[in-house]
Amino acid sequence: MFKKILVAVDGSESSFKALDKAIGLQKLMDAEIYLLCVYKHHSLFEASLSIGRPEGMDIPDKVLSEYAKDIVEHAKVQAAERGAKDVRGFVKAGKPSRVIVEFAKDKGVDLIVIGTQGTHSGKDGMFLGSVSHRVASNAKCPVLVV
């Protein structure tokens, strides 16, 4: 049923719970897993606005890109330790919900698995995080929110 599963990872506990669900599905369906970490792109103008930036400090995109690569590598290790096979990692810059949906479309993904930041207290109960909500609303394939 699902041959390509996209897991959005951001280093949060909920994204690793989503990875666990995707691994379980992979074992049932012999699917590929794509890990995707999206970081917010900073324009050169935004990067130049930091007046107090120490000399030699990298611009935000470079730092965020390296951090996103670390998250994907950590997720790949976690997946391998849990018995996952055929796992590929990707890092992209941009608005997370938009990039996740576009990536899924471009790669022909059958299922997106994404974590949510969970419960907000109060009388309204549980709400989806804004990224997971936008992905679920805009994706052309099924979305499993964990």
N, CA, C and O atoms as a MOPAC input file, in Angstrom:
PM7 MOZYME 1SCF
protein

 N      0.81400 1    -1.19800 1     0.00000 1
 C      0.00000 1     0.00000 1     0.00000 1
 C      0.86000 1     1.26500 1     0.00000 1
 O      0.71000 1     2.10900 1    -0.88400 1
 N      1.75400 1     1.40800 1     0.97500 1
 C      2.66200 1     2.55300 1     1.01400 1
 C      4.05200 1     2.08100 1     0.61200 1
 O      4.60400 1     1.17500 1     1.23600 1
 N      4.61800 1     2.68200 1    -0.41800 1
 C      5.96000 1     2.32400 1    -0.87800 1
 C      6.99700 1     3.39500 1    -0.55300 1
 O      8.19100 1     3.10600 1    -0.46800 1
 N      6.53400 1     4.63900 1    -0.37100 1
 C      7.43200 1     5.74500 1    -0.02400 1
 C      6.81100 1     6.52100 1     1.13400 1
 O      5.73900 1     7.11200 1     1.00800 1
 N      7.51200 1     6.50400 1     2.25600 1
 C      7.02200 1     7.17800 1     3.46200 1
 C      7.95700 1     8.32600 1     3.79600 1
 O      9.16500 1     8.13200 1     3.93400 1
 N      7.40200 1     9.51100 1     3.92500 1
 C      8.17000 1    10.69500 1     4.30200 1
 C      7.96500 1    10.96700 1     5.78600 1
 O      6.83200 1    11.04200 1     6.26200 1
 N      9.06400 1    11.11500 1     6.50700 1
 C      9.00300 1    11.47300 1     7.92000 1
 C      9.67700 1    12.82700 1     8.08300 1
 O     10.85800 1    12.98800 1     7.77700 1
 N      8.91000 1    13.79700 1     8.57000 1
 C      9.46100 1    15.12000 1     8.84900 1
 C     10.10000 1    15.06800 1    10.23300 1
 O      9.43000 1    14.77200 1    11.22200 1
 N     11.39600 1    15.35800 1    10.29700 1
 C     12.10800 1    15.33300 1    11.57400 1
 C     12.66200 1    16.71100 1    11.88200 1
 O     13.17800 1    17.40100 1    11.00300 1
 N     12.54800 1    17.10200 1    13.15100 1
 C     13.08300 1    18.40000 1    13.56800 1
 C     13.87000 1    18.29200 1    14.87000 1
 O     14.23600 1    19.30500 1    15.46700 1
 N     14.12700 1    17.07000 1    15.30500 1
 C     14.87000 1    16.86500 1    16.54000 1
 C     13.99300 1    16.77300 1    17.77400 1
 O     14.48100 1    16.46800 1    18.86300 1
 N     12.70200 1    17.03300 1    17.61700 1
 C     11.79800 1    17.00500 1    18.76700 1
 C     11.40900 1    15.57000 1    19.11000 1
 O     11.54300 1    14.66200 1    18.29100 1
 N     10.93000 1    15.38800 1    20.32000 1
 C     10.45900 1    14.07400 1    20.75500 1
 C      9.32500 1    13.58500 1    19.85800 1
 O      9.27400 1    12.40700 1    19.50400 1
 N      8.42400 1    14.48000 1    19.49500 1
 C      7.29000 1    14.05000 1    18.67100 1
 C      7.73700 1    13.62400 1    17.27100 1
 O      7.11600 1    12.74700 1    16.67200 1
 N      8.80000 1    14.22700 1    16.74300 1
 C      9.25900 1    13.79800 1    15.41600 1
 C      9.90100 1    12.41300 1    15.48400 1
 O      9.83800 1    11.65900 1    14.51400 1
 N     10.51500 1    12.07100 1    16.61300 1
 C     11.08000 1    10.72900 1    16.74500 1
 C      9.99600 1     9.69300 1    17.02300 1
 O     10.16700 1     8.52000 1    16.69200 1
 N      8.88700 1    10.10700 1    17.62300 1
 C      7.73400 1     9.20500 1    17.74600 1
 C      7.15000 1     8.93500 1    16.35800 1
 O      6.73300 1     7.81600 1    16.06000 1
 N      7.12600 1     9.95600 1    15.52400 1
 C      6.65900 1     9.78400 1    14.14600 1
 C      7.57800 1     8.81400 1    13.39900 1
 O      7.10500 1     7.96900 1    12.63800 1
 N      8.87300 1     8.93500 1    13.61400 1
 C      9.83400 1     8.02300 1    12.99000 1
 C      9.56300 1     6.58300 1    13.41900 1
 O      9.59400 1     5.67200 1    12.59200 1
 N      9.29900 1     6.37700 1    14.70000 1
 C      8.98500 1     5.02700 1    15.18400 1
 C      7.76900 1     4.44800 1    14.46100 1
 O      7.78100 1     3.28200 1    14.06800 1
 N      6.72500 1     5.25000 1    14.28400 1
 C      5.52400 1     4.78200 1    13.57400 1
 C      5.85700 1     4.42900 1    12.12300 1
 O      5.38700 1     3.42100 1    11.59700 1
 N      6.66800 1     5.26700 1    11.48800 1
 C      7.04400 1     5.02400 1    10.09400 1
 C      7.85200 1     3.73200 1     9.97000 1
 O      7.67900 1     2.98700 1     9.00500 1
 N      8.71800 1     3.46500 1    10.92300 1
 C      9.50800 1     2.23600 1    10.89700 1
 C      8.59100 1     1.02100 1    11.01800 1
 O      8.77700 1     0.02500 1    10.31900 1
 N      7.60800 1     1.10700 1    11.90100 1
 C      6.63500 1     0.02400 1    12.02200 1
 C      5.89700 1    -0.22500 1    10.71800 1
 O      5.69600 1    -1.37300 1    10.32100 1
 N      5.49900 1     0.84000 1    10.05800 1
 C      4.81500 1     0.70900 1     8.76700 1
 C      5.74700 1     0.14600 1     7.70400 1
 O      5.33900 1    -0.66700 1     6.87400 1
 N      7.00200 1     0.58600 1     7.73800 1
 C      7.96500 1     0.08800 1     6.75600 1
 C      8.11800 1    -1.42900 1     6.86400 1
 O      8.17600 1    -2.12900 1     5.85300 1
 N      8.18000 1    -1.92300 1     8.08100 1
 C      8.34600 1    -3.36100 1     8.29000 1
 C      7.13700 1    -4.14100 1     7.76300 1
 O      7.28300 1    -5.27800 1     7.31600 1
 N      5.96000 1    -3.54300 1     7.81300 1
 C      4.75400 1    -4.20000 1     7.30600 1
 C      4.64400 1    -4.13400 1     5.78900 1
 O      4.08700 1    -5.03900 1     5.16700 1
 N      5.17100 1    -3.06900 1     5.18800 1
 C      4.91000 1    -2.81200 1     3.77300 1
 C      6.15100 1    -2.76500 1     2.90000 1
 O      6.04100 1    -2.54400 1     1.69400 1
 N      7.32400 1    -2.96500 1     3.47500 1
 C      8.56300 1    -2.93700 1     2.70600 1
 C      8.71000 1    -1.62200 1     1.91800 1
 O      8.98800 1    -1.62300 1     0.71900 1
 N      8.51900 1    -0.53500 1     2.61300 1
 C      8.56200 1     0.79300 1     1.98200 1
 C      9.92000 1     1.46000 1     2.17600 1
 O     10.69300 1     1.07200 1     3.05100 1
 N     10.19800 1     2.45800 1     1.35800 1
 C     11.34900 1     3.33300 1     1.56000 1
 C     10.94700 1     4.39100 1     2.58400 1
 O      9.78200 1     4.78400 1     2.65300 1
 N     11.90600 1     4.84800 1     3.37100 1
 C     11.65800 1     5.96600 1     4.28000 1
 C     12.53200 1     7.12700 1     3.85800 1
 O     13.74500 1     6.99000 1     3.69800 1
 N     11.88900 1     8.28400 1     3.68000 1
 C     12.60600 1     9.52500 1     3.42400 1
 C     12.51500 1    10.37000 1     4.68600 1
 O     11.42000 1    10.65400 1     5.17200 1
 N     13.65400 1    10.76800 1     5.21000 1
 C     13.70000 1    11.68600 1     6.34500 1
 C     13.94100 1    13.08000 1     5.79900 1
 O     14.81900 1    13.27700 1     4.95800 1
 N     13.17500 1    14.04200 1     6.26700 1
 C     13.33000 1    15.41800 1     5.79300 1
 C     13.35300 1    16.37200 1     6.97100 1
 O     12.44100 1    16.38600 1     7.79700 1
 N     14.41100 1    17.17200 1     7.03500 1
 C     14.49700 1    18.24000 1     8.03400 1
 C     14.51800 1    19.56300 1     7.27000 1
 O     15.33500 1    19.76700 1     6.37200 1
 N     13.61700 1    20.44300 1     7.64100 1
 C     13.49400 1    21.74200 1     6.96900 1
 C     13.88100 1    22.83700 1     7.94300 1
 O     13.38300 1    22.88800 1     9.06800 1
 N     14.77400 1    23.71400 1     7.50200 1
 C     15.14600 1    24.85600 1     8.32700 1
 C     14.71200 1    26.14300 1     7.63900 1
 O     14.60600 1    26.20700 1     6.41400 1
 N     14.46600 1    27.16100 1     8.44600 1
 C     14.02100 1    28.44600 1     7.90600 1
 C     15.17400 1    29.14000 1     7.20200 1
 O     16.24500 1    29.33400 1     7.77600 1
 N     14.94300 1    29.50300 1     5.97100 1
 C     15.95500 1    30.21700 1     5.17800 1
 C     16.03400 1    31.66900 1     5.63300 1
 O     15.00900 1    32.32300 1     5.82700 1
 N     17.25000 1    32.16700 1     5.80100 1
 C     17.47100 1    33.57700 1     6.13000 1
 C     18.10900 1    34.25900 1     4.93100 1
 O     19.10600 1    33.77800 1     4.39300 1
 N     17.54400 1    35.35600 1     4.52200 1
 C     18.13300 1    36.10600 1     3.40900 1
 C     19.43000 1    36.76200 1     3.88000 1
 O     19.68500 1    36.86700 1     5.07900 1
 N     20.22900 1    37.19400 1     2.93800 1
 C     21.45700 1    37.89900 1     3.30800 1
 C     21.12800 1    39.16300 1     4.09100 1
 O     21.87400 1    39.56300 1     4.98400 1
 N     19.99600 1    39.79100 1     3.74500 1
 C     19.57500 1    40.98800 1     4.46600 1
 C     19.29700 1    40.66000 1     5.93000 1
 O     19.75800 1    41.36700 1     6.82600 1
 N     18.53100 1    39.57200 1     6.17600 1
 C     18.23400 1    39.17000 1     7.55600 1
 C     19.51800 1    38.84600 1     8.31200 1
 O     19.66900 1    39.22200 1     9.47400 1
 N     20.43200 1    38.15600 1     7.65800 1
 C     21.69000 1    37.79700 1     8.31200 1
 C     22.51700 1    39.03700 1     8.64400 1
 O     23.24100 1    39.05000 1     9.64000 1
 N     22.41400 1    40.07500 1     7.81900 1
 C     23.21700 1    41.27800 1     8.04400 1
 C     22.64900 1    42.16500 1     9.14100 1
 O     23.32700 1    43.09100 1     9.58600 1
 N     21.42400 1    41.91100 1     9.59000 1
 C     20.79600 1    42.75500 1    10.60400 1
 C     21.37900 1    42.56100 1    12.00200 1
 O     21.14400 1    43.37900 1    12.89100 1
 N     22.11900 1    41.51000 1    12.19700 1
 C     22.70500 1    41.25700 1    13.50400 1
 C     23.94400 1    42.13200 1    13.68200 1
 O     25.02800 1    41.78500 1    13.21400 1
 N     23.77800 1    43.25900 1    14.35600 1
 C     24.87800 1    44.21200 1    14.52900 1
 C     25.93700 1    43.65200 1    15.46400 1
 O     27.12900 1    43.90300 1    15.28600 1
 N     25.50800 1    42.90800 1    16.44100 1
 C     26.43600 1    42.41100 1    17.44500 1
 C     27.04000 1    41.06300 1    17.12100 1
 O     27.53500 1    40.38200 1    18.01900 1
 N     27.01400 1    40.66200 1    15.87900 1
 C     27.54400 1    39.35500 1    15.49900 1
 C     29.06300 1    39.35700 1    15.64900 1
 O     29.74300 1    40.21300 1    15.08300 1
 N     29.59800 1    38.39700 1    16.41200 1
 C     31.05300 1    38.32700 1    16.57400 1
 C     31.74900 1    38.04500 1    15.24800 1
 O     31.19000 1    37.39500 1    14.36400 1
 N     32.97200 1    38.54300 1    15.12400 1
 C     33.74000 1    38.32800 1    13.90800 1
 C     33.96700 1    36.82900 1    13.71300 1
 O     34.29400 1    36.12000 1    14.66500 1
 N     33.79800 1    36.35500 1    12.50400 1
 C     34.00800 1    34.95400 1    12.20100 1
 C     32.78200 1    34.08400 1    12.42000 1
 O     32.82700 1    32.88500 1    12.14300 1
 N     31.69400 1    34.65300 1    12.90600 1
 C     30.48400 1    33.86100 1    13.11200 1
 C     29.80900 1    33.59900 1    11.77600 1
 O     29.70700 1    34.49600 1    10.93800 1
 N     29.35300 1    32.38000 1    11.58000 1
 C     28.70100 1    32.00800 1    10.32900 1
 C     27.34000 1    32.66900 1    10.20400 1
 O     26.71100 1    33.02600 1    11.20100 1
 N     26.89500 1    32.82500 1     8.96100 1
 C     25.55500 1    33.34700 1     8.74900 1
 C     24.54400 1    32.28900 1     9.18200 1
 O     24.86400 1    31.10000 1     9.17700 1
 N     23.35200 1    32.68900 1     9.55000 1
 C     22.36800 1    31.74000 1    10.09300 1
 C     22.08100 1    30.53700 1     9.20400 1
 O     21.93600 1    29.43100 1     9.72400 1
 N     21.99200 1    30.70200 1     7.89300 1
 C     21.68000 1    29.57200 1     7.01900 1
 C     22.70200 1    28.44600 1     7.15400 1
 O     22.34000 1    27.27000 1     7.18600 1
 N     23.95400 1    28.80700 1     7.23200 1
 C     24.99600 1    27.78000 1     7.32400 1
 C     24.88500 1    27.02000 1     8.64700 1
 O     24.97900 1    25.79300 1     8.67400 1
 N     24.68800 1    27.73800 1     9.71600 1
 C     24.55600 1    27.11600 1    11.02900 1
 C     23.31500 1    26.22300 1    11.06800 1
 O     23.38300 1    25.08200 1    11.52500 1
 N     22.19000 1    26.73900 1    10.59200 1
 C     20.95400 1    25.97500 1    10.60200 1
 C     21.02900 1    24.75900 1     9.67900 1
 O     20.49500 1    23.69900 1    10.00600 1
 N     21.67500 1    24.90200 1     8.55100 1
 C     21.83900 1    23.78500 1     7.63000 1
 C     22.65100 1    22.66800 1     8.28000 1
 O     22.29800 1    21.49400 1     8.16800 1
 N     23.72200 1    23.02900 1     8.94900 1
 C     24.55300 1    22.02200 1     9.63100 1
 C     23.76900 1    21.34100 1    10.74600 1
 O     23.87100 1    20.12800 1    10.93100 1
 N     22.99600 1    22.11200 1    11.48100 1
 C     22.18100 1    21.54900 1    12.55400 1
 C     21.13500 1    20.59200 1    11.97900 1
 O     20.90200 1    19.52100 1    12.54000 1
 N     20.50800 1    20.97100 1    10.87300 1
 C     19.51300 1    20.11200 1    10.22000 1
 C     20.15600 1    18.81700 1     9.73500 1
 O     19.55500 1    17.74800 1     9.84900 1
 N     21.36500 1    18.90100 1     9.19900 1
 C     22.08300 1    17.68600 1     8.76300 1
 C     22.34500 1    16.76700 1     9.95200 1
 O     22.21800 1    15.54800 1     9.84100 1
 N     22.70900 1    17.35200 1    11.08200 1
 C     22.92900 1    16.55400 1    12.29200 1
 C     21.64900 1    15.84700 1    12.73000 1
 O     21.68500 1    14.68300 1    13.13000 1
 N     20.53200 1    16.54400 1    12.65500 1
 C     19.24000 1    15.94900 1    13.02800 1
 C     18.92800 1    14.76200 1    12.12400 1
 O     18.51400 1    13.70700 1    12.60500 1
 N     19.12400 1    14.92700 1    10.82400 1
 C     18.84500 1    13.84600 1     9.87600 1
 C     19.78000 1    12.65900 1    10.12800 1
 O     19.34200 1    11.50900 1    10.10600 1
 N     21.04900 1    12.93300 1    10.36500 1
 C     21.99000 1    11.84000 1    10.62800 1
 C     21.62200 1    11.09600 1    11.90300 1
 O     21.69200 1     9.86800 1    11.95000 1
 N     21.23100 1    11.83400 1    12.93300 1
 C     20.80500 1    11.20700 1    14.18700 1
 C     19.56400 1    10.34400 1    13.93700 1
 O     19.47400 1     9.23100 1    14.45600 1
 N     18.62600 1    10.83500 1    13.16300 1
 C     17.41200 1    10.08100 1    12.84700 1
 C     17.75200 1     8.81400 1    12.05000 1
 O     17.13900 1     7.76800 1    12.26300 1
 N     18.71700 1     8.90200 1    11.14200 1
 C     19.12800 1     7.72900 1    10.37400 1
 C     19.73300 1     6.66500 1    11.29300 1
 O     19.46900 1     5.47400 1    11.12500 1
 N     20.53200 1     7.09000 1    12.25000 1
 C     21.11800 1     6.15500 1    13.20700 1
 C     20.02000 1     5.49800 1    14.03800 1
 O     20.01600 1     4.28300 1    14.23700 1
 N     19.08300 1     6.33000 1    14.52500 1
 C     17.97000 1     5.79700 1    15.31400 1
 C     17.16400 1     4.78700 1    14.49500 1
 O     16.77800 1     3.73800 1    15.01000 1
 N     16.91700 1     5.09400 1    13.25200 1
 C     16.14800 1     4.19800 1    12.38400 1
 C     16.88300 1     2.87700 1    12.19100 1
 O     16.27400 1     1.81000 1    12.26900 1
 N     18.18500 1     2.94100 1    11.94200 1
 C     18.97100 1     1.71700 1    11.75100 1
 C     18.97000 1     0.86100 1    13.01500 1
 O     18.86100 1    -0.36300 1    12.94600 1
 N     19.09100 1     1.51800 1    14.17500 1
 C     19.06800 1     0.78600 1    15.44300 1
 C     17.73600 1     0.09400 1    15.68000 1
 O     17.67500 1    -0.91600 1    16.38200 1
 N     16.67500 1     0.62800 1    15.10400 1
 C     15.33600 1     0.04300 1    15.26000 1
 C     14.98600 1    -0.92700 1    14.12100 1
 O     13.85200 1    -1.39400 1    14.01500 1
 N     15.97100 1    -1.21500 1    13.28300 1
 C     15.77400 1    -2.20900 1    12.23300 1
 C     15.26400 1    -1.69000 1    10.91400 1
 O     14.89000 1    -2.48200 1    10.04900 1
 N     15.23600 1    -0.39500 1    10.72900 1
 C     14.76900 1     0.16300 1     9.45600 1
 C     15.81900 1    -0.04500 1     8.36800 1
 O     17.02300 1    -0.03900 1     8.62500 1
 N     15.33000 1    -0.22600 1     7.16600 1
 C     16.20100 1    -0.37500 1     5.99800 1
 C     15.74000 1     0.60200 1     4.94400 1
 O     14.60300 1     1.07200 1     4.96600 1
 N     16.62100 1     0.89900 1     4.03200 1
 C     16.28400 1     1.77800 1     2.91300 1
 C     15.78000 1     3.13800 1     3.39900 1
 O     14.67200 1     3.56700 1     3.07800 1
 N     16.63800 1     3.80300 1     4.19000 1
 C     16.31800 1     5.12300 1     4.74900 1
 C     17.23800 1     6.14800 1     4.10000 1
 O     18.45900 1     5.99000 1     4.09000 1
 N     16.63000 1     7.20600 1     3.55500 1
 C     17.39300 1     8.28700 1     2.92100 1
 C     17.08100 1     9.59700 1     3.62600 1
 O     15.94200 1     9.83600 1     4.02600 1
 N     18.08600 1    10.43800 1     3.77700 1
 C     17.89600 1    11.70200 1     4.47100 1
 C     18.06600 1    12.90600 1     3.56200 1
 O     18.86600 1    12.89100 1     2.62700 1
 N     17.29700 1    13.95300 1     3.85400 1
 C     17.32100 1    15.18000 1     3.06400 1
 C     17.21000 1    16.39000 1     3.97900 1
 O     16.56900 1    16.33100 1     5.02800 1
 N     17.83600 1    17.48200 1     3.57400 1
 C     17.75200 1    18.75300 1     4.28000 1
 C     17.35900 1    19.81000 1     3.26100 1
 O     17.94400 1    19.88800 1     2.18000 1
 N     16.37100 1    20.62000 1     3.60600 1
 C     15.89900 1    21.68400 1     2.71000 1
 C     15.69600 1    22.95700 1     3.51900 1
 O     15.47100 1    22.91400 1     4.72800 1
 N     15.77900 1    24.07800 1     2.83600 1
 C     15.51000 1    25.37500 1     3.45300 1
 C     14.16000 1    25.88200 1     2.96700 1
 O     13.76500 1    25.62800 1     1.83000 1
 N     13.46000 1    26.59700 1     3.83100 1
 C     12.19600 1    27.19100 1     3.44100 1
 C     11.16600 1    27.10900 1     4.54000 1
 O     11.47600 1    26.78600 1     5.68700 1
 N      9.93000 1    27.40800 1     4.17000 1
 C      8.82100 1    27.31400 1     5.11500 1
 C      8.49700 1    25.82800 1     5.28900 1
 O      8.14200 1    25.16400 1     4.31500 1
 N      8.61100 1    25.29300 1     6.50900 1
 C      8.50500 1    23.84600 1     6.69400 1
 C      7.27500 1    23.19300 1     6.07200 1
 O      7.41600 1    22.20600 1     5.35000 1
 N      6.09000 1    23.70500 1     6.32500 1
 C      4.89000 1    23.04300 1     5.80000 1
 C      4.90300 1    23.01500 1     4.27800 1
 O      4.56400 1    21.99700 1     3.67400 1
 N      5.28300 1    24.10400 1     3.66200 1
 C      5.30400 1    24.18300 1     2.19800 1
 C      6.35900 1    23.23200 1     1.62000 1
 O      6.09600 1    22.52500 1     0.64700 1
 N      7.53700 1    23.22000 1     2.21800 1
 C      8.61600 1    22.37000 1     1.71200 1
 C      8.25900 1    20.88700 1     1.87100 1
 O      8.53000 1    20.08700 1     0.97500 1
 N      7.65900 1    20.52200 1     2.99200 1
 C      7.27200 1    19.12900 1     3.22200 1
 C      6.27200 1    18.67600 1     2.16700 1
 O      6.42800 1    17.60200 1     1.58600 1
 N      5.25700 1    19.47900 1     1.91500 1
 C      4.23100 1    19.12400 1     0.92500 1
 C      4.83300 1    19.05000 1    -0.47600 1
 O      4.53600 1    18.11700 1    -1.22200 1
 N      5.67200 1    20.01400 1    -0.84500 1
 C      6.29500 1    20.01400 1    -2.17600 1
 C      7.23600 1    18.82200 1    -2.34300 1
 O      7.25700 1    18.18500 1    -3.39600 1
 N      8.01300 1    18.52500 1    -1.30300 1
 C      8.93700 1    17.39700 1    -1.35100 1
 C      8.15800 1    16.10200 1    -1.56500 1
 O      8.53500 1    15.27100 1    -2.39200 1
 N      7.07500 1    15.93700 1    -0.81800 1
 C      6.25000 1    14.73300 1    -0.93700 1
 C      5.72500 1    14.57700 1    -2.36600 1
 O      5.73300 1    13.48000 1    -2.92400 1
 N      5.27600 1    15.67300 1    -2.94000 1
 C      4.75500 1    15.63800 1    -4.31700 1
 C      5.87700 1    15.29300 1    -5.30100 1
 O      5.70100 1    14.44100 1    -6.17200 1
 N      7.02700 1    15.95600 1    -5.15900 1
 C      8.15000 1    15.73900 1    -6.07700 1
 C      8.68100 1    14.30400 1    -6.02700 1
 O      9.09200 1    13.75900 1    -7.05100 1
 N      8.67400 1    13.70500 1    -4.86300 1
 C      9.21900 1    12.34800 1    -4.69400 1
 C      8.16700 1    11.25500 1    -4.86600 1
 O      8.49500 1    10.06900 1    -4.81000 1
 N      6.92600 1    11.63300 1    -5.07200 1
 C      5.86900 1    10.64100 1    -5.22700 1
 C      5.60900 1     9.85900 1    -3.94000 1
 O      5.39200 1     8.64800 1    -3.96500 1
 N      5.63600 1    10.57100 1    -2.82500 1
 C      5.44800 1     9.94900 1    -1.51400 1
 C      4.00100 1     9.49500 1    -1.35900 1
 O      3.06800 1    10.18600 1    -1.76800 1
 N      3.83500 1     8.31200 1    -0.75600 1
 C      2.50300 1     7.73500 1    -0.52900 1
 C      1.91900 1     8.11800 1     0.82500 1
 O      0.70100 1     8.10600 1     1.00300 1
 N      2.78900 1     8.46000 1     1.78700 1
 C      2.35200 1     8.78100 1     3.14500 1
 C      3.35200 1     9.72600 1     3.78700 1
 O      4.56300 1     9.53300 1     3.67500 1
 N      2.83800 1    10.75100 1     4.46000 1
 C      3.66800 1    11.64300 1     5.26600 1
 C      3.37100 1    11.32100 1     6.72400 1
 O      2.21200 1    11.26800 1     7.13500 1
 N      4.42900 1    11.10600 1     7.50200 1
 C      4.27800 1    10.88400 1     8.93700 1
 C      4.96100 1    12.05600 1     9.62700 1
 O      6.14100 1    12.32200 1     9.39600 1
 N      4.21700 1    12.75000 1    10.47300 1
 C      4.71700 1    13.96900 1    11.08700 1
 C      4.28000 1    14.02500 1    12.54600 1
 O      3.17400 1    13.60900 1    12.89100 1
 N      5.14400 1    14.53500 1    13.38000 1
 C      4.80300 1    14.70200 1    14.78600 1
 C      4.09500 1    16.02000 1    15.01300 1
 O      4.12300 1    16.92400 1    14.17800 1
 N      3.47000 1    16.10000 1    16.14900 1
 C      2.85200 1    17.34800 1    16.56100 1
 C      3.43300 1    17.70700 1    17.91400 1
 O      3.92200 1    16.83400 1    18.63100 1
 N      3.38800 1    18.94700 1    18.26000 1
 C      3.92500 1    19.36300 1    19.54600 1
 C      3.02900 1    18.93600 1    20.68800 1
 O      3.38300 1    19.11700 1    21.85300 1
 N      1.86300 1    18.36600 1    20.37100 1
 C      1.06500 1    17.71600 1    21.39100 1
 C     -0.03100 1    18.55900 1    21.98500 1
 O     -0.67600 1    19.35400 1    21.30100 1
 N     -0.22800 1    18.37000 1    23.27000 1
 C     -1.38500 1    18.90500 1    23.97000 1
 C     -1.12900 1    20.30900 1    24.47800 1
 O     -0.05300 1    20.62300 1    24.98600 1
 N     -2.13100 1    21.13200 1    24.33000 1
 C     -2.14300 1    22.44600 1    24.96400 1
 C     -3.16900 1    22.35600 1    26.07500 1
 O     -4.27400 1    21.85500 1    25.86700 1
 N     -2.81200 1    22.83400 1    27.24400 1
 C     -3.75600 1    22.71400 1    28.35400 1
 C     -4.91900 1    23.67700 1    28.18400 1
 O     -4.87800 1    24.60700 1    27.37800 1
 N     -5.92200 1    23.43100 1    28.94400 1
 C     -7.08700 1    24.30400 1    28.88200 1
 C     -8.29500 1    23.55500 1    28.38400 1
 O     -8.22200 1    22.36700 1    28.06800 1
 N     -9.41900 1    24.26600 1    28.31400 1
 C    -10.68000 1    23.61600 1    27.96200 1
 C    -10.77700 1    23.20300 1    26.50700 1
 O    -11.65300 1    22.41600 1    26.14800 1
 N     -9.87900 1    23.72600 1    25.64500 1
 C     -9.95500 1    23.37700 1    24.23600 1
 C     -9.30900 1    22.03600 1    23.91400 1
 O     -9.50400 1    21.51900 1    22.81400 1
 N     -8.54400 1    21.45500 1    24.84300 1
 C     -7.97800 1    20.12200 1    24.64500 1
 C     -6.81800 1    20.10800 1    23.67200 1
 O     -5.95800 1    20.98800 1    23.69900 1
 N     -6.80000 1    19.09600 1    22.81000 1
 C     -5.65300 1    18.89200 1    21.93100 1
 C     -5.79500 1    19.67000 1    20.62900 1
 O     -6.88000 1    19.76000 1    20.05400 1
 N     -4.69600 1    20.21800 1    20.18400 1
 C     -4.62000 1    20.91900 1    18.90900 1
 C     -3.40400 1    20.42400 1    18.15500 1
 O     -2.38200 1    20.10600 1    18.76300 1
 N     -3.50100 1    20.35700 1    16.85200 1
 C     -2.33100 1    20.04800 1    16.05200 1
 C     -1.39400 1    21.25000 1    16.06100 1
 O     -1.83300 1    22.39600 1    16.14800 1
 N     -0.09400 1    20.96800 1    15.96900 1
 C      0.85900 1    22.04800 1    15.79300 1
 C      0.60000 1    22.71300 1    14.45500 1
 O     -0.01200 1    22.11300 1    13.57100 1
 N      1.05500 1    23.93600 1    14.29700 1
 C      0.74100 1    24.67400 1    13.07000 1
 C      1.33100 1    24.02100 1    11.82900 1
 O      0.67700 1    24.00200 1    10.78600 1
 N      2.55600 1    23.48200 1    11.90800 1
 C      3.15800 1    22.84000 1    10.73500 1
 C      2.39900 1    21.57200 1    10.38400 1
 O      2.04500 1    21.36700 1     9.22300 1
 N      2.14600 1    20.72200 1    11.36600 1
 C      1.43300 1    19.47300 1    11.07400 1
 C      0.02700 1    19.75900 1    10.55200 1
 O     -0.46700 1    19.04600 1     9.68000 1
 N     -0.60900 1    20.78200 1    11.07200 1
 C     -1.95000 1    21.14300 1    10.59500 1
 C     -1.90600 1    21.57300 1     9.13000 1
 O     -2.72700 1    21.13300 1     8.32600 1
 N     -0.95100 1    22.42900 1     8.78500 1
 C     -0.85600 1    22.89800 1     7.39200 1
 C     -0.47900 1    21.75900 1     6.44300 1
 O     -0.98300 1    21.68800 1     5.32200 1
 N      0.41100 1    20.86800 1     6.89500 1
 C      0.77800 1    19.72600 1     6.04900 1
 C     -0.45200 1    18.85100 1     5.81000 1
 O     -0.74900 1    18.48400 1     4.67300 1
 N     -1.16300 1    18.52200 1     6.88400 1
 C     -2.35500 1    17.67800 1     6.75400 1
 C     -3.41000 1    18.33100 1     5.86900 1
 O     -4.14200 1    17.63900 1     5.16000 1
 N     -3.49100 1    19.64700 1     5.90600 1
 C     -4.49300 1    20.36900 1     5.10400 1
 C     -4.11400 1    20.47800 1     3.63400 1
 O     -5.00000 1    20.57600 1     2.78400 1
 N     -2.83600 1    20.46500 1     3.31300 1
 C     -2.40000 1    20.75000 1     1.95000 1
 C     -1.79800 1    19.57400 1     1.18400 1
 O     -1.65200 1    19.65100 1    -0.03600 1
 N     -1.45000 1    18.50600 1     1.86200 1
 C     -0.82700 1    17.36900 1     1.18900 1
 C     -1.82800 1    16.65300 1     0.29700 1
 O     -3.01900 1    16.60000 1     0.60300 1
 N     -1.34200 1    16.10600 1    -0.79700 1
 C     -2.17600 1    15.35200 1    -1.73500 1
 C     -2.17700 1    13.86700 1    -1.40100 1
 O     -2.89500 1    13.09400 1    -2.03600 1
 N     -1.38000 1    13.45300 1    -0.41100 1
 C     -1.34300 1    12.06200 1     0.00900 1
 C     -1.79700 1    11.99100 1     1.46800 1
 O     -1.90700 1    13.02600 1     2.12400 1
 N     -2.06000 1    10.79000 1     1.98700 1
 C     -2.44300 1    10.68400 1     3.40000 1
 C     -1.34300 1    11.19600 1     4.31800 1
 O     -0.15600 1    11.09500 1     4.00800 1
 N     -1.76400 1    11.75200 1     5.46500 1
 C     -0.83400 1    12.26300 1     6.47100 1
 C     -1.19700 1    11.61800 1     7.80800 1
 O     -2.34600 1    11.66700 1     8.24600 1
 N     -0.19800 1    11.01700 1     8.44200 1
 C     -0.37100 1    10.43200 1     9.76000 1
 C      0.29000 1    11.37600 1    10.75200 1
 O      1.50800 1    11.55500 1    10.72700 1
 N     -0.50700 1    11.97800 1    11.62500 1
 C      0.01500 1    12.89400 1    12.64700 1
 C      0.14800 1    12.11700 1    13.92900 1
 O     -0.82100 1    11.55200 1    14.43600 1
 N      1.37200 1    12.09300 1    14.45400 1
 C      1.66800 1    11.30700 1    15.66100 1
 C      1.84600 1    12.24300 1    16.84200 1
 O      2.10100 1    11.78800 1    17.95700 1

